[in-house]
Amino acid sequence: MYSLVSAPVLGFDLTRLTGGSATAEVLLRGLRLQAADLPVLAGRLPDEGVRGPLWVEVESAARRMPSLKAMNKDDPAGSLALVERAPIGTVDSLLTCLRYDVMAWTWTGTGRDAQQSEVAAAATALLCDAAVASYLREVLDADTRRGLGAGWVAAMRKLPTGAPIDLGPHHYTVSALFDRLRSLRTTDLNRLVSAAEDSRRNAGGWSPAVHSASWAAYLSDRVRTAAAAQMLLVQAVDTAAIPLADRAGGVWNMLSGAVQALVVRDLLDTSTAHRLLAPVVAALGPAWLG
């Protein structure tokens, strides 16, 4: 299940999908939307006569996404490739995250009485169209992808650039890590992979440390900040051209944990911060840490 609180899981899926970076970009823009943007988005939403057939294709394509249920015990090599690529979440969980987490501020009321204005609902629908177009890139035909994304592309041309992405009180350190990854060399990658292997062999304490960092983000109202950082990490990993097998094999988890720790570094105890940051510092050196 995807949510902004569990953005590292969403990021893990996106970093292994062909359209993952583009989906991350839609999410990043969605996280920065403001009330004045909604009418522009709503005005670009195609009518149901256009969207209906496109979403029939979405539903069909979603059933063709890689799935762990499709593993073939008689084909170990194929099964390994499937494990590397199969998402943990689903299209439905992505849509739920967009509607109720990313666009949470557009809802009024609580529980079953919660509702959006017509403009907010239409803007949210356009956001969902764009996200599924890229998320399902591997299984949607080009015409359907273009049809789903056309309104969003047109709206983005009309909207101002938007507020800068705020990575919180440790903005410059988080950004420095992304810059370091974007300029990754082969020797750096080898050290990252080795550090991820060491971290996986000595995994004790890693999950509780990530949980502590995520809980700190929640308590400090930095959930959206942490989610934005994870989406930027998806793009940085893509720019670095880290191989898919390495992302799935531990590099993503190691980097994601470090990013989560950096966002709330001022709130973590020393041992938790060390557990999440030390493997990346060992691989990339300390210069970016500041």
CYANA upper distance limits for C-alpha pairs under 8 A (distance plus 0.5 A):
  1 MET  CA     88 ILE  CA      8.00
  1 MET  CA     89 GLY  CA      5.65
  1 MET  CA     90 THR  CA      7.76
  1 MET  CA     93 SER  CA      5.90
  1 MET  CA     94 LEU  CA      8.39
  2 TYR  CA      6 SER  CA      6.73
  2 TYR  CA      7 ALA  CA      7.45
  2 TYR  CA      9 VAL  CA      7.49
  2 TYR  CA     10 LEU  CA      6.33
  2 TYR  CA     89 GLY  CA      6.69
  2 TYR  CA     93 SER  CA      5.86
  2 TYR  CA     94 LEU  CA      6.42
  2 TYR  CA     96 THR  CA      8.26
  2 TYR  CA     97 CYS  CA      6.48
  3 SER  CA      7 ALA  CA      6.61
  3 SER  CA     10 LEU  CA      8.15
  3 SER  CA     93 SER  CA      8.36
  3 SER  CA     94 LEU  CA      8.35
  3 SER  CA     96 THR  CA      8.40
  3 SER  CA     97 CYS  CA      5.52
  3 SER  CA    101 ASP  CA      7.18
  4 LEU  CA     97 CYS  CA      7.41
  4 LEU  CA    101 ASP  CA      6.89
  4 LEU  CA    102 VAL  CA      7.95
  4 LEU  CA    223 VAL  CA      6.92
  4 LEU  CA    224 ARG  CA      7.05
  4 LEU  CA    227 ALA  CA      6.16
  5 VAL  CA    214 SER  CA      7.37
  5 VAL  CA    218 TYR  CA      7.75
  5 VAL  CA    223 VAL  CA      6.41
  5 VAL  CA    227 ALA  CA      7.78
  6 SER  CA     10 LEU  CA      7.37
  6 SER  CA    214 SER  CA      8.34
  7 ALA  CA     11 GLY  CA      6.45
  7 ALA  CA    226 ALA  CA      8.16
  7 ALA  CA    227 ALA  CA      5.71
  7 ALA  CA    230 GLN  CA      6.93
  7 ALA  CA    231 MET  CA      8.46
  8 PRO  CA     12 PHE  CA      6.55
  8 PRO  CA    227 ALA  CA      8.11
  8 PRO  CA    230 GLN  CA      6.65
  8 PRO  CA    253 ASN  CA      8.43
  8 PRO  CA    256 SER  CA      6.67
  8 PRO  CA    257 GLY  CA      8.41
  9 VAL  CA     13 ASP  CA      6.98
  9 VAL  CA     88 ILE  CA      8.04
 10 LEU  CA     14 LEU  CA      6.70
 10 LEU  CA     89 GLY  CA      7.78
 11 GLY  CA     15 THR  CA      6.44
 11 GLY  CA    230 GLN  CA      6.58
 11 GLY  CA    231 MET  CA      6.74
 11 GLY  CA    233 LEU  CA      8.38
 11 GLY  CA    234 VAL  CA      6.59
 12 PHE  CA     16 ARG  CA      7.20
 12 PHE  CA    234 VAL  CA      8.47
 12 PHE  CA    248 ALA  CA      8.30
 12 PHE  CA    252 TRP  CA      7.05
 12 PHE  CA    253 ASN  CA      8.00
 13 ASP  CA     17 LEU  CA      7.02
 13 ASP  CA     20 GLY  CA      8.13
 13 ASP  CA     85 ARG  CA      8.34
 13 ASP  CA     86 ALA  CA      8.19
 13 ASP  CA     87 PRO  CA      5.55
 13 ASP  CA     88 ILE  CA      7.03
 13 ASP  CA     89 GLY  CA      7.92
 14 LEU  CA     18 THR  CA      8.47
 14 LEU  CA     19 GLY  CA      7.86
 14 LEU  CA     20 GLY  CA      4.53
 14 LEU  CA     21 SER  CA      7.32
 14 LEU  CA     23 THR  CA      7.84
 14 LEU  CA     24 ALA  CA      7.78
 14 LEU  CA    135 TYR  CA      8.12
 14 LEU  CA    234 VAL  CA      7.33
 15 THR  CA     20 GLY  CA      6.11
 15 THR  CA     21 SER  CA      7.63
 15 THR  CA    234 VAL  CA      5.86
 15 THR  CA    235 GLN  CA      8.44
 15 THR  CA    237 VAL  CA      7.90
 15 THR  CA    238 ASP  CA      7.75
 15 THR  CA    244 LEU  CA      8.50
 15 THR  CA    247 ARG  CA      7.84
 15 THR  CA    252 TRP  CA      8.39
 16 ARG  CA     20 GLY  CA      7.42
 16 ARG  CA     84 GLU  CA      7.86
 16 ARG  CA     85 ARG  CA      6.11
 16 ARG  CA     87 PRO  CA      8.38
 16 ARG  CA    244 LEU  CA      6.73
 16 ARG  CA    247 ARG  CA      7.84
 16 ARG  CA    248 ALA  CA      7.78
 17 LEU  CA     85 ARG  CA      7.39
 17 LEU  CA    135 TYR  CA      7.77
 17 LEU  CA    138 GLU  CA      8.29
 18 THR  CA    135 TYR  CA      8.45
 18 THR  CA    137 ARG  CA      7.12
 18 THR  CA    138 GLU  CA      6.94
 19 GLY  CA     23 THR  CA      6.72
 19 GLY  CA    134 SER  CA      5.26
 19 GLY  CA    135 TYR  CA      5.89
 19 GLY  CA    136 LEU  CA      7.58
 19 GLY  CA    137 ARG  CA      5.91
 19 GLY  CA    138 GLU  CA      7.87
 20 GLY  CA     24 ALA  CA      6.62
 20 GLY  CA    134 SER  CA      7.43
 20 GLY  CA    135 TYR  CA      6.65
 20 GLY  CA    234 VAL  CA      7.88
 21 SER  CA     25 GLU  CA      6.76
 21 SER  CA    231 MET  CA      8.44
 21 SER  CA    234 VAL  CA      6.62
 21 SER  CA    235 GLN  CA      5.72
 21 SER  CA    238 ASP  CA      7.59
 22 ALA  CA     26 VAL  CA      6.95
 22 ALA  CA    134 SER  CA      6.42
 22 ALA  CA    135 TYR  CA      8.37
 23 THR  CA     27 LEU  CA      6.83
 23 THR  CA    130 ALA  CA      8.36
 23 THR  CA    131 ALA  CA      5.84
 23 THR  CA    132 VAL  CA      8.20
 23 THR  CA    134 SER  CA      5.90
 23 THR  CA    135 TYR  CA      6.27
 24 ALA  CA     28 LEU  CA      6.59
 24 ALA  CA    231 MET  CA      5.59
 24 ALA  CA    232 LEU  CA      7.83
 24 ALA  CA    234 VAL  CA      7.46
 24 ALA  CA    235 GLN  CA      7.81
 25 GLU  CA     29 ARG  CA      6.70
 25 GLU  CA    231 MET  CA      7.87
 26 VAL  CA     30 GLY  CA      6.53
 26 VAL  CA    127 LEU  CA      7.84
 26 VAL  CA    130 ALA  CA      7.44
 26 VAL  CA    131 ALA  CA      6.57
 27 LEU  CA     31 LEU  CA      6.62
 27 LEU  CA     98 LEU  CA      8.30
 27 LEU  CA    102 VAL  CA      8.20
 27 LEU  CA    131 ALA  CA      7.99
 27 LEU  CA    228 ALA  CA      8.45
 27 LEU  CA    231 MET  CA      8.02
 28 LEU  CA     32 ARG  CA      7.18
 28 LEU  CA    165 ILE  CA      8.48
 28 LEU  CA    228 ALA  CA      6.46
 28 LEU  CA    231 MET  CA      7.30
 28 LEU  CA    232 LEU  CA      8.48
 29 ARG  CA     33 LEU  CA      6.92
 29 ARG  CA    162 GLY  CA      8.46
 30 GLY  CA    102 VAL  CA      7.00
 30 GLY  CA    103 MET  CA      8.06
 30 GLY  CA    127 LEU  CA      7.64
 31 LEU  CA    102 VAL  CA      6.28
 31 LEU  CA    103 MET  CA      8.22
 31 LEU  CA    224 ARG  CA      7.70
 31 LEU  CA    228 ALA  CA      7.94
 32 ARG  CA    162 GLY  CA      7.13
 32 ARG  CA    163 ALA  CA      6.97
 32 ARG  CA    165 ILE  CA      7.91
 33 LEU  CA     37 ASP  CA      6.74
 33 LEU  CA     38 LEU  CA      8.22
 33 LEU  CA    162 GLY  CA      7.81
 34 GLN  CA     38 LEU  CA      7.55
 36 ALA  CA     40 VAL  CA      8.40
 37 ASP  CA     41 LEU  CA      7.01
 37 ASP  CA    159 LEU  CA      7.24
 38 LEU  CA     42 ALA  CA      6.50
 38 LEU  CA    119 VAL  CA      6.92
 38 LEU  CA    120 ALA  CA      6.49
 38 LEU  CA    123 ALA  CA      6.00
 39 PRO  CA     43 GLY  CA      6.43
 39 PRO  CA    119 VAL  CA      6.51
 39 PRO  CA    120 ALA  CA      8.25
 39 PRO  CA    123 ALA  CA      7.68
 40 VAL  CA     44 ARG  CA      7.25
 40 VAL  CA    123 ALA  CA      8.42
 40 VAL  CA    155 ALA  CA      6.66
 40 VAL  CA    158 LYS  CA      7.71
 40 VAL  CA    159 LEU  CA      7.66
 41 LEU  CA     45 LEU  CA      7.29
 41 LEU  CA    122 ALA  CA      7.88
 41 LEU  CA    123 ALA  CA      5.33
 41 LEU  CA    126 LEU  CA      7.17
 41 LEU  CA    151 GLY  CA      8.31
 41 LEU  CA    152 TRP  CA      7.58
 41 LEU  CA    155 ALA  CA      6.03
 42 ALA  CA    119 VAL  CA      6.12
 42 ALA  CA    120 ALA  CA      7.71
 42 ALA  CA    121 ALA  CA      8.38
 42 ALA  CA    122 ALA  CA      5.24
 42 ALA  CA    123 ALA  CA      4.86
 42 ALA  CA    126 LEU  CA      7.61
 44 ARG  CA    126 LEU  CA      8.12
 44 ARG  CA    151 GLY  CA      5.46
 44 ARG  CA    152 TRP  CA      7.60
 44 ARG  CA    154 ALA  CA      7.55
 44 ARG  CA    155 ALA  CA      6.68
 45 LEU  CA    122 ALA  CA      6.99
 45 LEU  CA    123 ALA  CA      7.80
 45 LEU  CA    125 ALA  CA      7.95
 45 LEU  CA    126 LEU  CA      6.16
 45 LEU  CA    151 GLY  CA      6.31
 45 LEU  CA    152 TRP  CA      8.47
 46 PRO  CA     50 VAL  CA      6.55
 46 PRO  CA     51 ARG  CA      6.75
 46 PRO  CA    151 GLY  CA      7.48
 47 ASP  CA     51 ARG  CA      6.76
 48 GLU  CA     52 GLY  CA      5.84
 49 GLY  CA     53 PRO  CA      7.90
 50 VAL  CA     54 LEU  CA      7.44
 51 ARG  CA     55 TRP  CA      6.66
 51 ARG  CA    148 LEU  CA      8.11
 52 GLY  CA     56 VAL  CA      6.90
 53 PRO  CA     57 GLU  CA      7.00
 54 LEU  CA     58 VAL  CA      6.87
 54 LEU  CA    144 THR  CA      6.54
 54 LEU  CA    147 GLY  CA      7.70
 54 LEU  CA    148 LEU  CA      7.37
 55 TRP  CA     59 GLU  CA      6.64
 56 VAL  CA     60 SER  CA      6.86
 57 GLU  CA     61 ALA  CA      6.48
 57 GLU  CA    140 LEU  CA      7.97
 57 GLU  CA    144 THR  CA      7.83
 58 VAL  CA     62 ALA  CA      6.51
 58 VAL  CA    132 VAL  CA      8.11
 58 VAL  CA    136 LEU  CA      8.33
 58 VAL  CA    140 LEU  CA      7.77
 59 GLU  CA     63 ARG  CA      7.22
 60 SER  CA     64 ARG  CA      7.46
 61 ALA  CA     65 MET  CA      7.19
 61 ALA  CA    136 LEU  CA      7.57
 61 ALA  CA    139 VAL  CA      5.98
 61 ALA  CA    140 LEU  CA      6.42
 62 ALA  CA     90 THR  CA      8.44
 62 ALA  CA     91 VAL  CA      7.15
 62 ALA  CA    136 LEU  CA      7.54
 62 ALA  CA    139 VAL  CA      8.15
 64 ARG  CA    139 VAL  CA      7.06
 65 MET  CA     86 ALA  CA      8.13
 65 MET  CA    136 LEU  CA      8.05
 65 MET  CA    138 GLU  CA      8.43
 65 MET  CA    139 VAL  CA      7.16
 66 PRO  CA     70 ALA  CA      7.92
 66 PRO  CA     82 LEU  CA      7.17
 66 PRO  CA     85 ARG  CA      7.41
 66 PRO  CA     86 ALA  CA      5.34
 66 PRO  CA     87 PRO  CA      7.61
 67 SER  CA     71 MET  CA      8.00
 67 SER  CA     82 LEU  CA      7.81
 67 SER  CA     86 ALA  CA      5.69
 67 SER  CA     87 PRO  CA      7.52
 68 LEU  CA     82 LEU  CA      7.38
 68 LEU  CA     83 VAL  CA      6.97
 68 LEU  CA     86 ALA  CA      6.67
 71 MET  CA     78 GLY  CA      8.32
 71 MET  CA     79 SER  CA      5.69
 71 MET  CA     82 LEU  CA      7.50
 72 ASN  CA     76 PRO  CA      7.61
 72 ASN  CA     78 GLY  CA      7.83
 72 ASN  CA     79 SER  CA      6.40
 73 LYS  CA     79 SER  CA      7.62
 75 ASP  CA     79 SER  CA      6.60
 76 PRO  CA     80 LEU  CA      6.60
 77 ALA  CA     81 ALA  CA      6.91
 78 GLY  CA     82 LEU  CA      6.71
 79 SER  CA     83 VAL  CA      6.70
 80 LEU  CA     84 GLU  CA      6.84
 81 ALA  CA     85 ARG  CA      6.98
 82 LEU  CA     86 ALA  CA      6.10
 84 GLU  CA    244 LEU  CA      7.79
 84 GLU  CA    245 ALA  CA      6.85
 84 GLU  CA    248 ALA  CA      5.93
 84 GLU  CA    249 GLY  CA      8.31
 85 ARG  CA    248 ALA  CA      8.32
 89 GLY  CA     93 SER  CA      6.72
 89 GLY  CA     94 LEU  CA      7.88
 90 THR  CA     94 LEU  CA      6.81
 91 VAL  CA     95 LEU  CA      6.74
 91 VAL  CA    132 VAL  CA      7.65
 91 VAL  CA    135 TYR  CA      8.40
 92 ASP  CA     96 THR  CA      6.68
 93 SER  CA     97 CYS  CA      6.67
 94 LEU  CA     98 LEU  CA      6.79
 95 LEU  CA     99 ARG  CA      6.59
 95 LEU  CA    128 CYS  CA      6.78
 96 THR  CA    100 TYR  CA      6.34
 96 THR  CA    101 ASP  CA      8.01
 97 CYS  CA    101 ASP  CA      5.52
 97 CYS  CA    102 VAL  CA      6.87
 98 LEU  CA    102 VAL  CA      5.33
 98 LEU  CA    103 MET  CA      6.64
 98 LEU  CA    124 THR  CA      8.14
 98 LEU  CA    127 LEU  CA      8.21
 98 LEU  CA    128 CYS  CA      7.36
 99 ARG  CA    103 MET  CA      5.81
 99 ARG  CA    104 ALA  CA      7.35
 99 ARG  CA    124 THR  CA      6.91
 99 ARG  CA    128 CYS  CA      8.41
100 TYR  CA    104 ALA  CA      5.35
103 MET  CA    107 TRP  CA      8.08
103 MET  CA    124 THR  CA      7.56
106 THR  CA    116 GLN  CA      6.63
106 THR  CA    117 SER  CA      8.36
106 THR  CA    120 ALA  CA      6.76
107 TRP  CA    114 ALA  CA      6.69
107 TRP  CA    115 GLN  CA      5.90
107 TRP  CA    116 GLN  CA      5.38
107 TRP  CA    117 SER  CA      8.36
108 THR  CA    114 ALA  CA      5.87
108 THR  CA    115 GLN  CA      6.05
108 THR  CA    116 GLN  CA      6.97
109 GLY  CA    113 ASP  CA      6.14
109 GLY  CA    114 ALA  CA      4.66
109 GLY  CA    115 GLN  CA      7.03
110 THR  CA    114 ALA  CA      5.11
116 GLN  CA    120 ALA  CA      6.29
116 GLN  CA    121 ALA  CA      6.21
117 SER  CA    121 ALA  CA      6.58
118 GLU  CA    122 ALA  CA      6.63
119 VAL  CA    123 ALA  CA      6.65
120 ALA  CA    124 THR  CA      6.56
121 ALA  CA    125 ALA  CA      6.66
122 ALA  CA    126 LEU  CA      6.85
123 ALA  CA    127 LEU  CA      6.88
124 THR  CA    128 CYS  CA      6.74
125 ALA  CA    129 ASP  CA      6.70
126 LEU  CA    130 ALA  CA      6.88
126 LEU  CA    151 GLY  CA      7.39
126 LEU  CA    152 TRP  CA      6.72
127 LEU  CA    131 ALA  CA      6.75
127 LEU  CA    152 TRP  CA      7.47
128 CYS  CA    132 VAL  CA      6.67
129 ASP  CA    133 ALA  CA      6.72
129 ASP  CA    148 LEU  CA      5.66
129 ASP  CA    149 GLY  CA      6.82
129 ASP  CA    152 TRP  CA      8.35
130 ALA  CA    134 SER  CA      7.24
130 ALA  CA    148 LEU  CA      6.44
130 ALA  CA    149 GLY  CA      5.22
130 ALA  CA    152 TRP  CA      6.60
131 ALA  CA    135 TYR  CA      6.51
132 VAL  CA    136 LEU  CA      6.20
132 VAL  CA    148 LEU  CA      8.46
133 ALA  CA    137 ARG  CA      6.60
133 ALA  CA    140 LEU  CA      8.05
133 ALA  CA    144 THR  CA      8.21
133 ALA  CA    145 ARG  CA      5.38
133 ALA  CA    146 ARG  CA      8.18
133 ALA  CA    148 LEU  CA      6.34
133 ALA  CA    149 GLY  CA      6.75
134 SER  CA    145 ARG  CA      7.84
136 LEU  CA    140 LEU  CA      6.42
137 ARG  CA    141 ASP  CA      8.32
137 ARG  CA    145 ARG  CA      7.74
140 LEU  CA    144 THR  CA      6.97
140 LEU  CA    145 ARG  CA      6.89
141 ASP  CA    145 ARG  CA      6.89
142 ALA  CA    146 ARG  CA      6.64
143 ASP  CA    147 GLY  CA      6.58
144 THR  CA    148 LEU  CA      6.64
145 ARG  CA    149 GLY  CA      6.60
146 ARG  CA    150 ALA  CA      6.19
147 GLY  CA    151 GLY  CA      8.40
149 GLY  CA    153 VAL  CA      6.70
150 ALA  CA    154 ALA  CA      6.69
151 GLY  CA    155 ALA  CA      6.60
152 TRP  CA    156 MET  CA      6.61
153 VAL  CA    157 ARG  CA      7.08
154 ALA  CA    158 LYS  CA      7.36
155 ALA  CA    159 LEU  CA      6.79
156 MET  CA    160 PRO  CA      8.32
165 ILE  CA    228 ALA  CA      7.98
166 ASP  CA    171 HIS  CA      7.42
166 ASP  CA    225 THR  CA      7.07
167 LEU  CA    171 HIS  CA      5.03
167 LEU  CA    174 VAL  CA      7.72
167 LEU  CA    225 THR  CA      5.94
167 LEU  CA    226 ALA  CA      7.75
167 LEU  CA    228 ALA  CA      7.84
167 LEU  CA    229 ALA  CA      6.98
167 LEU  CA    263 VAL  CA      7.40
168 GLY  CA    222 ARG  CA      8.03
168 GLY  CA    225 THR  CA      6.96
168 GLY  CA    263 VAL  CA      7.05
169 PRO  CA    263 VAL  CA      7.98
170 HIS  CA    174 VAL  CA      6.81
170 HIS  CA    262 LEU  CA      7.18
170 HIS  CA    263 VAL  CA      6.58
170 HIS  CA    264 VAL  CA      8.30
170 HIS  CA    265 ARG  CA      8.02
171 HIS  CA    175 SER  CA      6.58
171 HIS  CA    263 VAL  CA      8.15
172 TYR  CA    176 ALA  CA      6.47
173 THR  CA    177 LEU  CA      6.92
173 THR  CA    262 LEU  CA      7.92
173 THR  CA    288 TRP  CA      7.07
173 THR  CA    289 LEU  CA      6.26
173 THR  CA    290 GLY  CA      6.94
174 VAL  CA    178 PHE  CA      7.08
174 VAL  CA    229 ALA  CA      8.21
174 VAL  CA    259 VAL  CA      7.20
174 VAL  CA    262 LEU  CA      6.82
174 VAL  CA    263 VAL  CA      7.68
175 SER  CA    179 ASP  CA      6.70
176 ALA  CA    180 ARG  CA      6.62
176 ALA  CA    288 TRP  CA      5.73
176 ALA  CA    289 LEU  CA      7.82
177 LEU  CA    181 LEU  CA      6.76
177 LEU  CA    288 TRP  CA      6.26
177 LEU  CA    289 LEU  CA      7.82
178 PHE  CA    182 ARG  CA      6.69
178 PHE  CA    232 LEU  CA      8.21
178 PHE  CA    233 LEU  CA      7.19
178 PHE  CA    236 ALA  CA      6.32
179 ASP  CA    183 SER  CA      7.02
179 ASP  CA    236 ALA  CA      8.28
180 ARG  CA    184 LEU  CA      6.94
180 ARG  CA    284 LEU  CA      8.35
180 ARG  CA    288 TRP  CA      7.49
181 LEU  CA    236 ALA  CA      6.66
181 LEU  CA    237 VAL  CA      7.26
181 LEU  CA    239 THR  CA      8.44
181 LEU  CA    240 ALA  CA      6.45
182 ARG  CA    236 ALA  CA      6.05
182 ARG  CA    237 VAL  CA      7.73
182 ARG  CA    239 THR  CA      6.06
182 ARG  CA    240 ALA  CA      5.43
183 SER  CA    240 ALA  CA      7.16
184 LEU  CA    188 ASP  CA      6.39
184 LEU  CA    189 LEU  CA      7.12
184 LEU  CA    240 ALA  CA      6.21
185 ARG  CA    189 LEU  CA      6.77
186 THR  CA    190 ASN  CA      6.76
187 THR  CA    191 ARG  CA      6.86
188 ASP  CA    192 LEU  CA      6.68
188 ASP  CA    283 ALA  CA      7.30
188 ASP  CA    284 LEU  CA      6.90
189 LEU  CA    193 VAL  CA      6.68
189 LEU  CA    242 ILE  CA      7.77
190 ASN  CA    194 SER  CA      6.71
191 ARG  CA    195 ALA  CA      6.50
191 ARG  CA    283 ALA  CA      5.43
191 ARG  CA    284 LEU  CA      7.95
192 LEU  CA    196 ALA  CA      6.58
192 LEU  CA    251 VAL  CA      7.23
192 LEU  CA    280 VAL  CA      7.59
192 LEU  CA    283 ALA  CA      5.60
192 LEU  CA    284 LEU  CA      7.80
193 VAL  CA    197 GLU  CA      6.70
193 VAL  CA    246 ASP  CA      7.14
193 VAL  CA    250 GLY  CA      8.17
193 VAL  CA    251 VAL  CA      6.71
194 SER  CA    198 ASP  CA      6.73
194 SER  CA    283 ALA  CA      8.45
195 ALA  CA    199 SER  CA      6.52
195 ALA  CA    279 PRO  CA      6.19
195 ALA  CA    280 VAL  CA      7.72
195 ALA  CA    282 ALA  CA      7.69
195 ALA  CA    283 ALA  CA      6.59
196 ALA  CA    200 ARG  CA      6.54
196 ALA  CA    249 GLY  CA      8.35
196 ALA  CA    250 GLY  CA      5.76
196 ALA  CA    251 VAL  CA      5.83
196 ALA  CA    254 MET  CA      6.67
196 ALA  CA    279 PRO  CA      7.75
197 GLU  CA    201 ARG  CA      6.74
197 GLU  CA    249 GLY  CA      8.49
197 GLU  CA    250 GLY  CA      7.32
198 ASP  CA    202 ASN  CA      6.72
199 SER  CA    203 ALA  CA      6.19
199 SER  CA    254 MET  CA      8.09
199 SER  CA    279 PRO  CA      7.34
200 ARG  CA    250 GLY  CA      7.35
203 ALA  CA    207 SER  CA      8.37
205 GLY  CA    209 ALA  CA      6.58
205 GLY  CA    275 ARG  CA      8.00
206 TRP  CA    210 VAL  CA      6.78
206 TRP  CA    275 ARG  CA      7.17
206 TRP  CA    276 LEU  CA      7.52
207 SER  CA    211 HIS  CA      6.65
208 PRO  CA    212 SER  CA      6.58
209 ALA  CA    213 ALA  CA      6.78
209 ALA  CA    272 THR  CA      5.78
209 ALA  CA    273 ALA  CA      8.26
209 ALA  CA    275 ARG  CA      7.50
209 ALA  CA    276 LEU  CA      7.42
210 VAL  CA    214 SER  CA      6.63
210 VAL  CA    257 GLY  CA      6.41
210 VAL  CA    260 GLN  CA      7.74
210 VAL  CA    261 ALA  CA      8.02
210 VAL  CA    276 LEU  CA      7.93
211 HIS  CA    215 TRP  CA      6.49
212 SER  CA    216 ALA  CA      6.57
212 SER  CA    268 LEU  CA      8.27
212 SER  CA    272 THR  CA      8.18
213 ALA  CA    217 ALA  CA      6.78
213 ALA  CA    260 GLN  CA      6.60
213 ALA  CA    261 ALA  CA      6.06
213 ALA  CA    264 VAL  CA      7.11
213 ALA  CA    268 LEU  CA      7.44
214 SER  CA    218 TYR  CA      6.84
214 SER  CA    223 VAL  CA      8.35
214 SER  CA    260 GLN  CA      7.36
215 TRP  CA    219 LEU  CA      6.69
216 ALA  CA    220 SER  CA      6.53
216 ALA  CA    264 VAL  CA      7.04
216 ALA  CA    267 LEU  CA      7.21
216 ALA  CA    268 LEU  CA      8.00
217 ALA  CA    221 ASP  CA      6.54
217 ALA  CA    222 ARG  CA      5.19
217 ALA  CA    223 VAL  CA      5.77
217 ALA  CA    226 ALA  CA      7.39
217 ALA  CA    263 VAL  CA      8.07
217 ALA  CA    264 VAL  CA      6.69
218 TYR  CA    222 ARG  CA      6.53
218 TYR  CA    223 VAL  CA      5.87
222 ARG  CA    226 ALA  CA      6.49
222 ARG  CA    263 VAL  CA      8.39
223 VAL  CA    227 ALA  CA      6.61
224 ARG  CA    228 ALA  CA      6.62
225 THR  CA    229 ALA  CA      6.82
225 THR  CA    263 VAL  CA      8.05
226 ALA  CA    230 GLN  CA      6.84
226 ALA  CA    259 VAL  CA      8.46
226 ALA  CA    260 GLN  CA      6.82
226 ALA  CA    263 VAL  CA      6.63
227 ALA  CA    231 MET  CA      6.85
228 ALA  CA    232 LEU  CA      6.74
229 ALA  CA    233 LEU  CA      6.68
229 ALA  CA    259 VAL  CA      7.41
229 ALA  CA    260 GLN  CA      8.33
229 ALA  CA    263 VAL  CA      8.35
230 GLN  CA    234 VAL  CA      6.92
230 GLN  CA    256 SER  CA      7.18
230 GLN  CA    259 VAL  CA      7.56
230 GLN  CA    260 GLN  CA      8.16
231 MET  CA    235 GLN  CA      7.20
232 LEU  CA    236 ALA  CA      6.69
233 LEU  CA    237 VAL  CA      6.51
233 LEU  CA    256 SER  CA      7.89
233 LEU  CA    259 VAL  CA      8.42
234 VAL  CA    238 ASP  CA      6.85
235 GLN  CA    239 THR  CA      6.68
236 ALA  CA    240 ALA  CA      6.64
237 VAL  CA    241 ALA  CA      6.82
237 VAL  CA    242 ILE  CA      6.57
238 ASP  CA    242 ILE  CA      7.10
242 ILE  CA    246 ASP  CA      7.27
242 ILE  CA    247 ARG  CA      7.21
243 PRO  CA    247 ARG  CA      6.90
244 LEU  CA    248 ALA  CA      6.68
245 ALA  CA    249 GLY  CA      6.28
246 ASP  CA    250 GLY  CA      6.90
246 ASP  CA    251 VAL  CA      6.30
246 ASP  CA    252 TRP  CA      8.34
247 ARG  CA    251 VAL  CA      5.33
247 ARG  CA    252 TRP  CA      5.35
247 ARG  CA    253 ASN  CA      8.37
248 ALA  CA    252 TRP  CA      7.15
250 GLY  CA    254 MET  CA      6.69
251 VAL  CA    255 LEU  CA      6.68
252 TRP  CA    256 SER  CA      6.26
253 ASN  CA    257 GLY  CA      6.47
254 MET  CA    258 ALA  CA      6.89
254 MET  CA    276 LEU  CA      7.80
254 MET  CA    279 PRO  CA      7.76
254 MET  CA    280 VAL  CA      7.63
255 LEU  CA    259 VAL  CA      6.74
255 LEU  CA    280 VAL  CA      7.30
256 SER  CA    260 GLN  CA      6.64
257 GLY  CA    261 ALA  CA      6.68
257 GLY  CA    276 LEU  CA      6.08
257 GLY  CA    277 LEU  CA      8.11
258 ALA  CA    262 LEU  CA      6.66
258 ALA  CA    276 LEU  CA      5.54
258 ALA  CA    277 LEU  CA      5.44
258 ALA  CA    280 VAL  CA      7.59
259 VAL  CA    263 VAL  CA      6.87
260 GLN  CA    264 VAL  CA      7.47
261 ALA  CA    265 ARG  CA      5.97
261 ALA  CA    268 LEU  CA      8.04
261 ALA  CA    273 ALA  CA      6.58
261 ALA  CA    276 LEU  CA      6.97
261 ALA  CA    277 LEU  CA      7.67
264 VAL  CA    268 LEU  CA      7.08
265 ARG  CA    273 ALA  CA      7.29
268 LEU  CA    272 THR  CA      6.80
268 LEU  CA    273 ALA  CA      6.48
269 ASP  CA    273 ALA  CA      6.83
270 THR  CA    274 HIS  CA      6.51
271 SER  CA    275 ARG  CA      6.58
272 THR  CA    276 LEU  CA      6.97
273 ALA  CA    277 LEU  CA      6.43
274 HIS  CA    278 ALA  CA      5.77
275 ARG  CA    279 PRO  CA      8.11
276 LEU  CA    280 VAL  CA      8.46
277 LEU  CA    281 VAL  CA      6.74
278 ALA  CA    282 ALA  CA      6.50
279 PRO  CA    283 ALA  CA      6.85
280 VAL  CA    284 LEU  CA      6.45
280 VAL  CA    285 GLY  CA      8.15
281 VAL  CA    285 GLY  CA      5.37
281 VAL  CA    286 PRO  CA      5.77
281 VAL  CA    289 LEU  CA      8.32
282 ALA  CA    286 PRO  CA      8.15
286 PRO  CA    290 GLY  CA      7.89
